[in-house]
Amino acid sequence: MIEIDGSQKSGSGTILRLSVALAAVTKQPLHIYNIRQNRPQAGLMPQHLEAVLTAAKL
């Protein structure tokens, strides 16, 4: 399982998108915690959720 601390570096949605891509390519489960923790609005925004849902369809 790939585990990612989403609060590292800038804590942006880029971590989410790259992590999802890595998990898809390696066919491993993914756990992201503290997603966007350091951002003014922490957590997933609608566009981040949409990116994950779109990747799941591929």
C-alpha distance matrix in Angstrom:
0.0 3.8 6.3 9.8 13.1 15.3 18.4 18.4 21.2 23.0 20.4 21.3 20.0 19.4 16.1 15.1 16.5 15.1 11.5 12.1 13.8 11.2 8.6 11.7 13.0 10.1 9.5 5.7 5.0 5.8 7.3 10.5 13.0 16.7 16.9 20.2 21.3 24.1 25.6 28.8 27.2 23.7 21.1 20.7 23.9 24.9 24.3 20.7 20.2 22.2 20.1 16.9 19.1 20.7 17.5 16.6 20.1 19.7
3.8 0.0 3.8 6.6 10.2 12.2 15.4 15.0 17.6 19.4 17.0 18.0 16.8 16.0 12.6 12.1 13.6 11.9 8.3 9.8 11.5 8.8 7.1 10.8 11.9 9.6 10.0 6.7 6.2 4.8 6.2 8.2 11.1 14.4 14.3 17.3 18.7 21.1 22.5 26.0 24.6 21.2 18.9 18.5 21.6 23.0 22.1 18.4 18.4 20.5 18.1 15.3 18.1 19.4 16.3 16.1 19.7 19.1
6.3 3.8 0.0 3.8 6.8 9.4 12.2 12.3 15.3 17.2 14.6 16.1 15.6 15.3 11.6 11.3 13.8 12.6 9.0 11.0 13.4 11.2 10.0 13.7 15.1 13.2 13.6 10.2 8.7 6.0 4.8 5.8 7.8 11.0 11.6 14.7 15.5 18.0 19.8 23.2 22.0 18.4 16.4 16.7 20.1 21.9 21.4 17.6 17.9 20.5 18.4 15.8 18.8 20.5 17.8 17.8 21.5 21.4
9.8 6.6 3.8 0.0 3.8 5.9 8.8 8.7 11.7 13.4 10.8 12.6 12.4 12.1 8.3 8.8 11.7 10.5 7.5 10.3 12.7 11.1 10.8 14.4 15.8 14.7 15.4 12.6 11.2 7.8 6.3 4.7 6.4 8.7 8.8 11.4 12.5 14.6 16.4 19.9 19.0 15.6 14.0 14.5 17.7 19.9 19.2 15.5 16.4 19.1 16.9 14.9 18.3 19.9 17.4 18.1 21.7 21.6
13.1 10.2 6.8 3.8 0.0 3.8 5.5 6.1 9.6 11.4 8.7 11.3 12.2 12.5 8.9 9.9 13.3 12.7 10.3 13.1 15.7 14.4 14.4 17.8 19.3 18.4 19.2 16.3 14.6 11.1 8.6 5.9 5.2 5.9 7.0 9.2 9.4 11.4 13.7 17.2 16.7 13.2 12.3 13.8 17.0 19.8 19.4 15.8 17.1 20.1 18.3 16.7 20.1 21.9 19.9 20.7 24.3 24.5
15.3 12.2 9.4 5.9 3.8 0.0 3.8 5.6 8.4 8.9 5.6 7.8 8.6 9.6 6.5 7.4 11.0 11.2 9.6 12.1 14.7 14.4 14.7 17.6 19.4 19.2 19.8 17.5 15.6 11.9 9.7 6.0 5.6 5.0 4.1 5.7 6.9 9.0 10.5 14.0 13.4 10.2 9.3 10.6 13.5 16.5 16.0 12.6 14.3 17.3 15.6 14.5 18.1 19.7 18.2 19.4 22.8 23.2
18.4 15.4 12.2 8.8 5.5 3.8 0.0 3.8 6.7 7.2 4.6 8.1 10.4 11.5 9.0 10.6 14.0 14.1 13.1 15.7 18.2 17.8 18.3 21.3 22.9 22.7 23.5 21.0 19.2 15.5 13.0 9.5 7.8 5.4 5.9 5.5 5.1 6.0 8.6 12.2 12.4 9.5 10.1 12.2 14.8 18.2 18.0 15.0 17.0 20.0 18.6 17.9 21.3 23.0 21.7 23.0 26.4 26.8
18.4 15.0 12.3 8.7 6.1 5.6 3.8 0.0 3.8 6.3 5.4 8.8 11.4 11.2 8.6 11.4 14.2 13.4 12.7 16.0 17.7 16.8 18.0 21.1 22.1 21.8 23.2 20.9 19.7 16.2 14.3 11.1 10.3 8.8 9.0 8.5 8.7 8.5 11.0 14.7 15.5 12.9 13.5 15.2 17.5 20.7 19.9 16.8 19.2 21.8 19.8 19.3 23.0 24.2 22.5 24.1 27.5 27.3
21.2 17.6 15.3 11.7 9.6 8.4 6.7 3.8 0.0 3.8 5.5 8.1 11.2 10.5 9.0 12.4 14.5 13.5 13.9 17.2 18.3 17.8 19.6 22.3 22.9 23.1 24.9 23.0 22.3 18.7 17.3 14.0 13.7 12.0 11.4 9.8 10.6 9.1 10.9 14.5 15.9 14.1 15.2 16.5 18.1 21.3 20.0 17.4 20.3 22.5 20.3 20.5 24.2 24.9 23.3 25.4 28.5 28.1
23.0 19.4 17.2 13.4 11.4 8.9 7.2 6.3 3.8 0.0 3.8 5.4 9.1 9.0 8.8 11.7 13.6 13.6 14.5 17.2 18.5 18.7 20.5 22.8 23.8 24.4 26.0 24.4 23.3 19.7 18.3 14.7 14.3 12.1 10.7 8.1 9.4 7.5 8.0 11.5 13.0 11.9 13.3 14.4 15.5 18.7 17.4 15.3 18.5 20.5 18.6 19.3 22.9 23.5 22.5 24.8 27.6 27.5
20.4 17.0 14.6 10.8 8.7 5.6 4.6 5.4 5.5 3.8 0.0 3.8 6.9 7.9 6.8 8.9 11.6 12.1 12.2 14.7 16.6 17.0 18.2 20.6 22.0 22.6 23.6 21.8 20.4 16.6 15.0 11.3 10.8 8.7 6.9 4.6 6.6 6.1 6.8 10.6 11.1 9.1 9.9 11.1 12.7 16.1 15.2 12.6 15.4 17.8 16.2 16.4 19.9 21.0 20.0 22.0 25.0 25.2
21.3 18.0 16.1 12.6 11.3 7.8 8.1 8.8 8.1 5.4 3.8 0.0 3.8 5.2 6.0 7.6 9.4 10.7 11.7 13.5 15.2 16.3 17.7 19.5 21.0 22.2 23.1 21.9 20.6 17.0 15.9 12.3 12.7 11.0 8.1 5.6 8.9 8.5 7.4 10.7 10.6 9.5 9.8 9.8 10.6 13.5 12.0 9.9 13.2 15.1 13.4 14.3 17.7 18.4 17.8 20.1 22.8 23.0
20.0 16.8 15.6 12.4 12.2 8.6 10.4 11.4 11.2 9.1 6.9 3.8 0.0 3.8 5.3 5.1 6.3 8.7 9.8 10.7 12.5 14.3 15.4 16.7 18.5 20.0 20.7 19.7 18.4 15.0 14.5 11.3 12.5 11.7 8.2 7.0 10.7 11.5 9.9 12.7 11.6 10.4 9.4 8.0 8.6 10.8 8.9 6.4 9.8 11.5 9.6 10.7 14.1 14.7 14.2 16.6 19.1 19.4
19.4 16.0 15.3 12.1 12.5 9.6 11.5 11.2 10.5 9.0 7.9 5.2 3.8 0.0 3.8 5.3 5.1 6.0 8.3 9.8 10.5 12.1 14.0 15.3 16.4 18.1 19.3 18.7 18.1 14.9 15.1 12.3 14.1 13.8 10.6 9.7 13.3 13.6 12.6 15.7 15.1 13.8 12.9 11.6 12.2 14.0 11.4 9.1 12.3 13.3 10.5 11.7 15.3 15.1 14.0 16.8 19.2 18.8
16.1 12.6 11.6 8.3 8.9 6.5 9.0 8.6 9.0 8.8 6.8 6.0 5.3 3.8 0.0 3.8 5.6 5.3 5.9 8.5 9.9 10.4 12.0 14.1 15.3 16.2 17.5 16.2 15.5 12.1 11.9 9.0 11.0 11.1 8.5 8.7 11.7 12.7 12.7 16.2 15.5 13.3 12.2 11.5 13.2 15.3 13.4 10.3 12.9 14.6 11.9 11.8 15.6 16.1 14.3 16.5 19.5 19.2
15.1 12.1 11.3 8.8 9.9 7.4 10.6 11.4 12.4 11.7 8.9 7.6 5.1 5.3 3.8 0.0 3.8 5.6 5.2 6.1 8.6 9.9 10.5 12.2 14.3 15.4 15.8 14.7 13.4 10.1 10.1 7.6 10.1 10.9 7.7 8.9 12.2 14.0 13.5 16.6 15.1 12.8 10.7 9.1 11.0 12.6 11.0 7.4 9.4 11.3 8.8 8.2 12.0 12.8 11.3 13.2 16.3 16.4
16.5 13.6 13.8 11.7 13.3 11.0 14.0 14.2 14.5 13.6 11.6 9.4 6.3 5.1 5.6 3.8 0.0 3.8 5.5 5.3 6.2 8.7 10.0 10.6 12.4 14.3 15.0 14.8 14.3 11.6 12.7 10.9 13.8 14.7 11.4 12.1 15.6 17.0 16.1 19.0 17.5 15.8 13.7 11.4 12.4 13.1 10.5 7.7 9.8 10.4 7.0 7.4 11.0 10.8 9.1 11.8 14.4 13.9
15.1 11.9 12.6 10.5 12.7 11.2 14.1 13.4 13.5 13.6 12.1 10.7 8.7 6.0 5.3 5.6 3.8 0.0 3.8 5.5 5.0 6.1 8.6 9.8 10.5 12.2 13.7 13.5 13.7 11.3 12.7 11.3 14.3 15.5 12.9 13.6 16.9 18.0 17.7 21.0 20.0 18.0 16.2 14.5 15.9 16.8 14.3 11.4 13.4 14.1 10.5 10.5 14.0 13.5 11.0 13.6 16.3 15.1
11.5 8.3 9.0 7.5 10.3 9.6 13.1 12.7 13.9 14.5 12.2 11.7 9.8 8.3 5.9 5.2 5.5 3.8 0.0 3.8 5.4 5.0 6.1 8.5 9.9 10.5 11.6 10.5 10.3 7.6 9.1 8.2 11.6 13.5 11.3 13.1 15.9 17.7 17.9 21.3 20.0 17.4 15.2 13.9 16.0 17.2 15.3 11.9 13.1 14.5 11.3 9.9 13.5 13.9 11.0 12.7 15.9 15.1
12.1 9.8 11.0 10.3 13.1 12.1 15.7 16.0 17.2 17.2 14.7 13.5 10.7 9.8 8.5 6.1 5.3 5.5 3.8 0.0 3.8 5.5 5.1 6.1 8.6 10.0 10.0 9.7 9.3 7.3 9.6 9.4 13.0 15.2 12.7 14.7 17.7 19.8 19.6 22.6 20.7 18.4 15.6 13.5 15.3 15.7 13.8 10.6 11.1 11.9 8.8 6.9 10.1 10.4 7.4 8.9 12.2 11.6
13.8 11.5 13.4 12.7 15.7 14.7 18.2 17.7 18.3 18.5 16.6 15.2 12.5 10.5 9.9 8.6 6.2 5.0 5.4 3.8 0.0 3.8 5.5 5.1 6.2 8.6 9.6 10.4 11.3 10.1 12.8 12.8 16.4 18.4 15.9 17.4 20.6 22.2 21.9 25.0 23.4 21.3 18.8 16.6 18.0 18.0 15.6 12.9 13.7 13.7 10.2 9.3 12.0 11.1 7.7 10.0 12.5 10.7
11.2 8.8 11.2 11.1 14.4 14.4 17.8 16.8 17.8 18.7 17.0 16.3 14.3 12.1 10.4 9.9 8.7 6.1 5.0 5.5 3.8 0.0 3.8 5.4 5.2 6.1 8.1 8.3 9.9 8.9 11.8 12.2 15.9 18.2 16.3 18.2 20.9 22.6 22.9 26.2 24.9 22.4 20.1 18.5 20.4 20.9 18.7 15.6 16.5 17.0 13.6 12.1 15.0 14.6 11.0 12.6 15.3 13.5
8.6 7.1 10.0 10.8 14.4 14.7 18.3 18.0 19.6 20.5 18.2 17.7 15.4 14.0 12.0 10.5 10.0 8.6 6.1 5.1 5.5 3.8 0.0 3.8 5.6 5.2 5.5 5.0 6.2 6.1 9.6 11.0 14.8 17.7 16.0 18.5 21.0 23.3 23.6 26.9 25.1 22.4 19.6 17.9 20.2 20.5 18.8 15.6 15.6 16.4 13.5 11.1 13.6 13.8 10.2 10.6 13.7 12.4
11.7 10.8 13.7 14.4 17.8 17.6 21.3 21.1 22.3 22.8 20.6 19.5 16.7 15.3 14.1 12.2 10.6 9.8 8.5 6.1 5.1 5.4 3.8 0.0 3.8 5.6 5.0 6.8 8.4 9.0 12.6 14.0 17.8 20.5 18.5 20.7 23.6 25.8 25.7 28.7 26.7 24.3 21.4 19.1 20.8 20.5 18.6 15.9 15.6 15.5 12.6 10.5 12.2 11.7 7.9 8.4 10.8 9.0
13.0 11.9 15.1 15.8 19.3 19.4 22.9 22.1 22.9 23.8 22.0 21.0 18.5 16.4 15.3 14.3 12.4 10.5 9.9 8.6 6.2 5.2 5.6 3.8 0.0 3.8 5.5 8.0 10.8 11.5 15.1 16.4 20.2 22.8 20.9 22.9 25.7 27.6 27.6 30.8 29.2 26.9 24.2 22.1 23.7 23.5 21.2 18.6 18.8 18.6 15.4 13.8 15.6 14.6 10.8 11.8 13.6 11.0
10.1 9.6 13.2 14.7 18.4 19.2 22.7 21.8 23.1 24.4 22.6 22.2 20.0 18.1 16.2 15.4 14.3 12.2 10.5 10.0 8.6 6.1 5.2 5.6 3.8 0.0 3.8 5.4 8.9 10.3 13.9 15.8 19.4 22.4 21.0 23.4 25.9 27.9 28.4 31.8 30.2 27.5 24.8 23.1 25.3 25.4 23.5 20.5 20.5 20.9 17.8 15.7 17.7 17.3 13.5 13.7 16.0 13.8
9.5 10.0 13.6 15.4 19.2 19.8 23.5 23.2 24.9 26.0 23.6 23.1 20.7 19.3 17.5 15.8 15.0 13.7 11.6 10.0 9.6 8.1 5.5 5.0 5.5 3.8 0.0 3.8 6.8 9.3 13.0 15.5 19.1 22.4 21.0 23.8 26.1 28.6 29.0 32.1 30.1 27.3 24.3 22.5 24.7 24.5 23.0 20.1 19.4 19.7 17.2 14.5 15.8 15.9 12.3 11.5 13.8 12.2
5.7 6.7 10.2 12.6 16.3 17.5 21.0 20.9 23.0 24.4 21.8 21.9 19.7 18.7 16.2 14.7 14.8 13.5 10.5 9.7 10.4 8.3 5.0 6.8 8.0 5.4 3.8 0.0 3.8 6.4 9.9 12.7 16.1 19.6 18.8 21.8 23.8 26.4 27.1 30.3 28.4 25.4 22.4 21.1 23.7 24.0 22.9 19.6 18.9 20.0 17.6 14.6 16.3 17.1 13.6 12.7 15.7 14.7
5.0 6.2 8.7 11.2 14.6 15.6 19.2 19.7 22.3 23.3 20.4 20.6 18.4 18.1 15.5 13.4 14.3 13.7 10.3 9.3 11.3 9.9 6.2 8.4 10.8 8.9 6.8 3.8 0.0 3.8 6.9 10.2 13.4 17.0 16.3 19.7 21.4 24.3 25.1 28.1 26.0 22.8 19.7 18.5 21.4 21.7 21.1 17.7 16.7 18.3 16.4 13.0 14.7 16.3 13.2 11.8 15.2 15.2
5.8 4.8 6.0 7.8 11.1 11.9 15.5 16.2 18.7 19.7 16.6 17.0 15.0 14.9 12.1 10.1 11.6 11.3 7.6 7.3 10.1 8.9 6.1 9.0 11.5 10.3 9.3 6.4 3.8 0.0 3.8 6.5 9.9 13.4 12.6 15.9 17.7 20.5 21.4 24.4 22.4 19.2 16.2 15.3 18.3 19.2 18.6 15.0 14.4 16.4 14.5 11.3 13.7 15.5 12.7 12.0 15.8 15.9
7.3 6.2 4.8 6.3 8.6 9.7 13.0 14.3 17.3 18.3 15.0 15.9 14.5 15.1 11.9 10.1 12.7 12.7 9.1 9.6 12.8 11.8 9.6 12.6 15.1 13.9 13.0 9.9 6.9 3.8 0.0 3.8 6.5 10.2 10.1 13.7 14.8 18.0 19.1 22.1 20.1 16.7 13.9 13.7 17.1 18.5 18.5 14.8 14.2 17.0 15.6 12.5 15.0 17.4 15.1 14.5 18.3 18.9
10.5 8.2 5.8 4.7 5.9 6.0 9.5 11.1 14.0 14.7 11.3 12.3 11.3 12.3 9.0 7.6 10.9 11.3 8.2 9.4 12.8 12.2 11.0 14.0 16.4 15.8 15.5 12.7 10.2 6.5 3.8 0.0 3.8 6.9 6.4 10.0 11.2 14.3 15.4 18.4 16.7 13.2 10.7 11.0 14.4 16.4 16.3 12.6 12.8 15.8 14.3 11.9 15.0 17.2 15.3 15.5 19.2 19.8
13.0 11.1 7.8 6.4 5.2 5.6 7.8 10.3 13.7 14.3 10.8 12.7 12.5 14.1 11.0 10.1 13.8 14.3 11.6 13.0 16.4 15.9 14.8 17.8 20.2 19.4 19.1 16.1 13.4 9.9 6.5 3.8 0.0 3.8 5.3 8.9 8.8 12.2 13.8 16.6 15.1 11.4 9.5 10.9 14.6 17.1 17.7 14.1 14.4 17.8 16.9 14.7 17.6 20.1 18.6 18.7 22.4 23.3
16.7 14.4 11.0 8.7 5.9 5.0 5.4 8.8 12.0 12.1 8.7 11.0 11.7 13.8 11.1 10.9 14.7 15.5 13.5 15.2 18.4 18.2 17.7 20.5 22.8 22.4 22.4 19.6 17.0 13.4 10.2 6.9 3.8 0.0 3.8 6.2 5.2 8.6 10.5 13.2 12.1 8.4 7.6 10.1 13.5 16.6 17.3 14.1 14.9 18.5 17.8 16.3 19.2 21.7 20.6 21.1 24.6 25.6
16.9 14.3 11.6 8.8 7.0 4.1 5.9 9.0 11.4 10.7 6.9 8.1 8.2 10.6 8.5 7.7 11.4 12.9 11.3 12.7 15.9 16.3 16.0 18.5 20.9 21.0 21.0 18.8 16.3 12.6 10.1 6.4 5.3 3.8 0.0 3.8 5.3 8.5 9.1 12.0 10.4 6.9 5.4 7.0 10.2 13.3 13.7 10.4 11.6 15.0 14.2 13.1 16.2 18.4 17.6 18.4 21.8 22.8
20.2 17.3 14.7 11.4 9.2 5.7 5.5 8.5 9.8 8.1 4.6 5.6 7.0 9.7 8.7 8.9 12.1 13.6 13.1 14.7 17.4 18.2 18.5 20.7 22.9 23.4 23.8 21.8 19.7 15.9 13.7 10.0 8.9 6.2 3.8 0.0 3.8 5.6 5.4 8.6 7.7 5.0 5.4 7.3 9.4 13.0 13.1 10.5 12.6 15.7 14.9 14.8 17.9 19.6 19.2 20.6 23.6 24.5
21.3 18.7 15.5 12.5 9.4 6.9 5.1 8.7 10.6 9.4 6.6 8.9 10.7 13.3 11.7 12.2 15.6 16.9 15.9 17.7 20.6 20.9 21.0 23.6 25.7 25.9 26.1 23.8 21.4 17.7 14.8 11.2 8.8 5.2 5.3 3.8 0.0 3.8 5.6 8.3 8.0 4.9 6.5 9.7 12.0 15.7 16.4 13.9 15.6 18.9 18.4 18.0 20.9 23.0 22.5 23.6 26.8 27.8
24.1 21.1 18.0 14.6 11.4 9.0 6.0 8.5 9.1 7.5 6.1 8.5 11.5 13.6 12.7 14.0 17.0 18.0 17.7 19.8 22.2 22.6 23.3 25.8 27.6 27.9 28.6 26.4 24.3 20.5 18.0 14.3 12.2 8.6 8.5 5.6 3.8 0.0 3.8 6.7 8.2 6.6 9.4 12.2 13.7 17.5 17.7 15.7 18.0 20.9 20.2 20.3 23.4 25.1 24.7 26.2 29.2 30.0
25.6 22.5 19.8 16.4 13.7 10.5 8.6 11.0 10.9 8.0 6.8 7.4 9.9 12.6 12.7 13.5 16.1 17.7 17.9 19.6 21.9 22.9 23.6 25.7 27.6 28.4 29.0 27.1 25.1 21.4 19.1 15.4 13.8 10.5 9.1 5.4 5.6 3.8 0.0 3.8 5.3 5.2 8.3 10.5 11.0 14.8 15.0 13.6 16.2 18.8 18.4 19.1 21.9 23.4 23.4 25.2 27.9 28.8
28.8 26.0 23.2 19.9 17.2 14.0 12.2 14.7 14.5 11.5 10.6 10.7 12.7 15.7 16.2 16.6 19.0 21.0 21.3 22.6 25.0 26.2 26.9 28.7 30.8 31.8 32.1 30.3 28.1 24.4 22.1 18.4 16.6 13.2 12.0 8.6 8.3 6.7 3.8 0.0 3.8 6.0 9.6 11.8 11.5 15.1 15.9 15.2 17.5 20.0 20.2 21.1 23.6 25.2 25.7 27.3 29.8 31.0
27.2 24.6 22.0 19.0 16.7 13.4 12.4 15.5 15.9 13.0 11.1 10.6 11.6 15.1 15.5 15.1 17.5 20.0 20.0 20.7 23.4 24.9 25.1 26.7 29.2 30.2 30.1 28.4 26.0 22.4 20.1 16.7 15.1 12.1 10.4 7.7 8.0 8.2 5.3 3.8 0.0 3.8 6.6 8.6 8.3 11.8 13.2 12.6 14.4 17.0 17.7 18.4 20.5 22.4 23.2 24.5 26.9 28.5
23.7 21.2 18.4 15.6 13.2 10.2 9.5 12.9 14.1 11.9 9.1 9.5 10.4 13.8 13.3 12.8 15.8 18.0 17.4 18.4 21.3 22.4 22.4 24.3 26.9 27.5 27.3 25.4 22.8 19.2 16.7 13.2 11.4 8.4 6.9 5.0 4.9 6.6 5.2 6.0 3.8 0.0 3.8 6.9 8.3 12.0 13.4 11.8 13.2 16.4 16.7 16.7 19.1 21.3 21.6 22.7 25.5 27.0
21.1 18.9 16.4 14.0 12.3 9.3 10.1 13.5 15.2 13.3 9.9 9.8 9.4 12.9 12.2 10.7 13.7 16.2 15.2 15.6 18.8 20.1 19.6 21.4 24.2 24.8 24.3 22.4 19.7 16.2 13.9 10.7 9.5 7.6 5.4 5.4 6.5 9.4 8.3 9.6 6.6 3.8 0.0 3.8 6.5 9.8 11.4 9.3 10.0 13.5 14.0 13.5 15.8 18.2 18.5 19.2 22.1 23.8
20.7 18.5 16.7 14.5 13.8 10.6 12.2 15.2 16.5 14.4 11.1 9.8 8.0 11.6 11.5 9.1 11.4 14.5 13.9 13.5 16.6 18.5 17.9 19.1 22.1 23.1 22.5 21.1 18.5 15.3 13.7 11.0 10.9 10.1 7.0 7.3 9.7 12.2 10.5 11.8 8.6 6.9 3.8 0.0 3.8 6.5 8.0 5.8 6.4 9.7 10.5 10.2 12.3 14.7 15.3 16.1 18.7 20.5
23.9 21.6 20.1 17.7 17.0 13.5 14.8 17.5 18.1 15.5 12.7 10.6 8.6 12.2 13.2 11.0 12.4 15.9 16.0 15.3 18.0 20.4 20.2 20.8 23.7 25.3 24.7 23.7 21.4 18.3 17.1 14.4 14.6 13.5 10.2 9.4 12.0 13.7 11.0 11.5 8.3 8.3 6.5 3.8 0.0 3.8 5.5 5.3 6.5 8.8 10.2 11.1 12.7 14.5 15.8 17.1 19.1 20.9
24.9 23.0 21.9 19.9 19.8 16.5 18.2 20.7 21.3 18.7 16.1 13.5 10.8 14.0 15.3 12.6 13.1 16.8 17.2 15.7 18.0 20.9 20.5 20.5 23.5 25.4 24.5 24.0 21.7 19.2 18.5 16.4 17.1 16.6 13.3 13.0 15.7 17.5 14.8 15.1 11.8 12.0 9.8 6.5 3.8 0.0 3.8 5.4 5.2 6.2 8.7 10.1 10.5 12.2 14.3 15.4 16.8 19.0
24.3 22.1 21.4 19.2 19.4 16.0 18.0 19.9 20.0 17.4 15.2 12.0 8.9 11.4 13.4 11.0 10.5 14.3 15.3 13.8 15.6 18.7 18.8 18.6 21.2 23.5 23.0 22.9 21.1 18.6 18.5 16.3 17.7 17.3 13.7 13.1 16.4 17.7 15.0 15.9 13.2 13.4 11.4 8.0 5.5 3.8 0.0 3.8 5.5 5.0 6.2 8.8 9.8 10.4 12.3 14.3 15.5 17.0
20.7 18.4 17.6 15.5 15.8 12.6 15.0 16.8 17.4 15.3 12.6 9.9 6.4 9.1 10.3 7.4 7.7 11.4 11.9 10.6 12.9 15.6 15.6 15.9 18.6 20.5 20.1 19.6 17.7 15.0 14.8 12.6 14.1 14.1 10.4 10.5 13.9 15.7 13.6 15.2 12.6 11.8 9.3 5.8 5.3 5.4 3.8 0.0 3.8 5.3 5.1 6.5 8.8 9.9 10.8 12.6 14.7 16.0
20.2 18.4 17.9 16.4 17.1 14.3 17.0 19.2 20.3 18.5 15.4 13.2 9.8 12.3 12.9 9.4 9.8 13.4 13.1 11.1 13.7 16.5 15.6 15.6 18.8 20.5 19.4 18.9 16.7 14.4 14.2 12.8 14.4 14.9 11.6 12.6 15.6 18.0 16.2 17.5 14.4 13.2 10.0 6.4 6.5 5.2 5.5 3.8 0.0 3.8 5.4 5.2 6.2 8.6 9.9 10.7 12.7 14.8
22.2 20.5 20.5 19.1 20.1 17.3 20.0 21.8 22.5 20.5 17.8 15.1 11.5 13.3 14.6 11.3 10.4 14.1 14.5 11.9 13.7 17.0 16.4 15.5 18.6 20.9 19.7 20.0 18.3 16.4 17.0 15.8 17.8 18.5 15.0 15.7 18.9 20.9 18.8 20.0 17.0 16.4 13.5 9.7 8.8 6.2 5.0 5.3 3.8 0.0 3.8 5.4 5.1 6.0 8.5 9.8 10.8 12.8
20.1 18.1 18.4 16.9 18.3 15.6 18.6 19.8 20.3 18.6 16.2 13.4 9.6 10.5 11.9 8.8 7.0 10.5 11.3 8.8 10.2 13.6 13.5 12.6 15.4 17.8 17.2 17.6 16.4 14.5 15.6 14.3 16.9 17.8 14.2 14.9 18.4 20.2 18.4 20.2 17.7 16.7 14.0 10.5 10.2 8.7 6.2 5.1 5.4 3.8 0.0 3.8 5.5 5.2 6.2 8.6 10.1 11.1
16.9 15.3 15.8 14.9 16.7 14.5 17.9 19.3 20.5 19.3 16.4 14.3 10.7 11.7 11.8 8.2 7.4 10.5 9.9 6.9 9.3 12.1 11.1 10.5 13.8 15.7 14.5 14.6 13.0 11.3 12.5 11.9 14.7 16.3 13.1 14.8 18.0 20.3 19.1 21.1 18.4 16.7 13.5 10.2 11.1 10.1 8.8 6.5 5.2 5.4 3.8 0.0 3.8 5.4 5.1 6.2 8.9 10.3
19.1 18.1 18.8 18.3 20.1 18.1 21.3 23.0 24.2 22.9 19.9 17.7 14.1 15.3 15.6 12.0 11.0 14.0 13.5 10.1 12.0 15.0 13.6 12.2 15.6 17.7 15.8 16.3 14.7 13.7 15.0 15.0 17.6 19.2 16.2 17.9 20.9 23.4 21.9 23.6 20.5 19.1 15.8 12.3 12.7 10.5 9.8 8.8 6.2 5.1 5.5 3.8 0.0 3.8 5.5 5.1 6.6 9.2
20.7 19.4 20.5 19.9 21.9 19.7 23.0 24.2 24.9 23.5 21.0 18.4 14.7 15.1 16.1 12.8 10.8 13.5 13.9 10.4 11.1 14.6 13.8 11.7 14.6 17.3 15.9 17.1 16.3 15.5 17.4 17.2 20.1 21.7 18.4 19.6 23.0 25.1 23.4 25.2 22.4 21.3 18.2 14.7 14.5 12.2 10.4 9.9 8.6 6.0 5.2 5.4 3.8 0.0 3.8 5.4 5.3 6.9
17.5 16.3 17.8 17.4 19.9 18.2 21.7 22.5 23.3 22.5 20.0 17.8 14.2 14.0 14.3 11.3 9.1 11.0 11.0 7.4 7.7 11.0 10.2 7.9 10.8 13.5 12.3 13.6 13.2 12.7 15.1 15.3 18.6 20.6 17.6 19.2 22.5 24.7 23.4 25.7 23.2 21.6 18.5 15.3 15.8 14.3 12.3 10.8 9.9 8.5 6.2 5.1 5.5 3.8 0.0 3.8 5.4 5.4
16.6 16.1 17.8 18.1 20.7 19.4 23.0 24.1 25.4 24.8 22.0 20.1 16.6 16.8 16.5 13.2 11.8 13.6 12.7 8.9 10.0 12.6 10.6 8.4 11.8 13.7 11.5 12.7 11.8 12.0 14.5 15.5 18.7 21.1 18.4 20.6 23.6 26.2 25.2 27.3 24.5 22.7 19.2 16.1 17.1 15.4 14.3 12.6 10.7 9.8 8.6 6.2 5.1 5.4 3.8 0.0 3.8 5.5
20.1 19.7 21.5 21.7 24.3 22.8 26.4 27.5 28.5 27.6 25.0 22.8 19.1 19.2 19.5 16.3 14.4 16.3 15.9 12.2 12.5 15.3 13.7 10.8 13.6 16.0 13.8 15.7 15.2 15.8 18.3 19.2 22.4 24.6 21.8 23.6 26.8 29.2 27.9 29.8 26.9 25.5 22.1 18.7 19.1 16.8 15.5 14.7 12.7 10.8 10.1 8.9 6.6 5.3 5.4 3.8 0.0 3.8
19.7 19.1 21.4 21.6 24.5 23.2 26.8 27.3 28.1 27.5 25.2 23.0 19.4 18.8 19.2 16.4 13.9 15.1 15.1 11.6 10.7 13.5 12.4 9.0 11.0 13.8 12.2 14.7 15.2 15.9 18.9 19.8 23.3 25.6 22.8 24.5 27.8 30.0 28.8 31.0 28.5 27.0 23.8 20.5 20.9 19.0 17.0 16.0 14.8 12.8 11.1 10.3 9.2 6.9 5.4 5.5 3.8 0.0
